[in-house]
């Protein structure tokens, strides 16, 4: 599955610019991989459950995750941060 477009929710953009510079750089690398293959093993992409059951998540680095939804062949990145974004 190839992702044609990635859209960024305003919350994602706000959270992204608050991250440390090294995490922002790693995010750019992981997004590039995601666009080529959203289920690449490095990303550990998985569907969430509970109140976030319509959303997905993938790993950026360590405890940092991106929460997103699929919309046909597009993805909408909703937020980025540590595991606290699940709350």
C-alpha positions in Angstrom: 0.0 0.0 0.0 1.4 3.4 -1.0 0.2 6.5 0.7 -0.4 9.2 -1.9 -0.8 12.1 0.5 -0.2 12.8 4.2 -2.2 15.6 5.7 -1.3 17.2 9.0 -3.9 18.1 11.6 -3.2 21.4 13.3 -2.7 19.6 16.6 0.0 17.4 15.0 1.8 20.6 13.7 1.8 22.2 17.1 3.1 19.1 18.9 5.7 18.5 16.2 7.4 21.9 16.7 7.5 21.4 20.5 9.6 18.2 20.0 13.4 18.1 20.5 15.3 18.7 17.2 16.6 15.2 17.0 13.1 13.7 17.3 11.8 16.1 14.6 14.5 14.9 12.3 13.7 11.2 13.1 10.1 12.0 12.4 10.9 13.2 8.9 12.8 10.0 8.2 9.9 7.8 9.5 7.3 9.7 7.5 9.3 9.0 4.4 9.3 5.3 5.2 5.6 5.5 6.1 4.7 7.0 2.7 6.5 4.1 0.9 5.1 1.4 3.1 2.9 2.2 6.1 3.4 -1.2 7.5 7.2 -1.3 7.3 8.5 -3.4 10.3 10.6 -0.4 11.6 7.4 1.5 12.2 5.5 -1.1 14.3 2.2 0.3 12.8 -0.8 -0.9 14.8 -4.5 -0.2 15.2 -5.4 1.4 18.6 -8.3 0.2 20.8 -10.7 1.6 23.3 -11.7 5.3 22.8 -9.0 5.5 20.0 -10.2 2.4 18.2 -10.7 4.2 14.8 -7.0 5.4 14.9 -3.6 3.9 14.2 -0.2 4.5 15.6 3.4 4.0 14.5 6.8 4.4 16.3 9.1 7.3 15.6 11.8 6.6 18.1 11.7 5.1 21.6 8.5 6.4 23.3 7.5 8.8 20.5 4.5 7.9 18.4 2.4 9.3 15.6 -1.4 8.8 15.8 -3.2 8.9 12.5 -6.2 7.7 10.5 -6.4 6.3 7.0 -8.6 8.0 4.5 -8.7 5.9 1.3 -5.1 6.1 0.0 -4.3 9.1 2.2 -3.3 9.4 5.8 -4.1 12.2 8.3 -1.6 12.6 11.1 -3.5 13.7 14.2 -0.8 14.0 16.9 2.7 13.2 17.8 4.3 12.7 21.2 5.1 10.2 23.9 2.7 7.6 25.1 0.9 10.4 26.9 -0.9 11.3 23.6 -3.0 8.1 24.1 -4.7 9.7 27.1 
